Amino acid sequence: MTLETAVEDGAVSVSVDDTLLARYDAEPAGSKPGFDTLALPPGADTKPGENLVVSSPHDHPWHFGLFFCQKLVDGINCWESEPNAAAGNPHGYAEAGEYDVRTENGDGGGASAVIEQEATWRTDAGEDLLGDRRTIRIREPGAGDPGADDEGKDGYLLTWEQEVTALGQRRHLSSETLHGHYSGLSLRFARSLREGRVLLPDGRDPGETSPPRAASGPAARWCDYSGPLDGRPGAAAVGDPWSAGVAMFDHPDNGGDPVNWFVMDEPFGFLAANPTWGTVETLEEGESRSWTWGLWVHSGTPDEGRVEDAYESFVDSA
């Protein structure tokens, strides 16, 4: 496989053998940079090239595929920026800054596309709230994955290193609102993946997953969401559609207890690692907080052992 990157109109594309794996909007027209494409790799046994996320859906145009957002900063809503802007209400947003794109060869073999970017979270009135630095690595499919098949064709790993820094004064980070605890590294799934299966380690019950204000937010080192794909032809599709999904990983060096997962499976699939679930984190001026998360984009519906293998590969490589 050959991993390639390209930049056009402020969007970074990562492809393998002419199949688009991921596209990151580094110069967004919306309120936050993020990925509008996370697709299955070439050779996947379901639908190679199928995009598993949706960006700016008509029902929630402030969902940007895969994206990071600290929902509340000093009570300023940085999440629902678009509807608040339309209504003339105070809100926050991310001013995207400079970015760099390169390709690296890993110690364990295989190449990675690396995207580094800075951003500034500020209010609509122009007050700077948080500095933002992120480093995102997209590994060649199968690279360093001990559970992959011989061609490494069933998935790939994306790592997201995120740092936020309080600007101007002490800042308070939180996520609790009437509508639920969504915040952090967040992923809006493609429409066919609704009513998916939610899997946690050690047989843990994920609890309530919908509606958002009822989501129970289980804490665990990883969470996998797998759901049905449209398009499987013939009799085999009856009661047995293709499937795919994404497992999200919380790195043990993030500190403290495992992260809380905000999960929805209806009316659409959504998954977020929320480090401020049920708490308020205070950063003094100039103080930073950082996290490392992983995502395993995969075909099929993996069992717990398969997700655990991918998680261990993430920990070893991050």
Secondary structure, 3 states (H helix, E strand, C coil): CCEEEEEECCEEEEEECCEEEEEEECCCCCCCCEEEEEECCCCCCCCCCCECECECCCCCCCCECEEEECCEECCEECCCHHHHHHHCCCCEEEEEEEEEEEEEECCCCCEEEEEEEEEEEEECCCCEEEEEEEEEEEECCCCCCCCCCCCCCCEEEEEEEEEEEECCCCEEEECCECCECCCEEEEEECHHHCCCEEECHHHCCCCCCCCHHHCCCCECCEEEEEEEECCCCCHHHCCCCEEEEEEEEECHHHCCCCCEEEEECCCCCEEEEECCCCCCEEECCCCEEEEEEEEEEEECCCCHHHHHHHHHHHHHHC
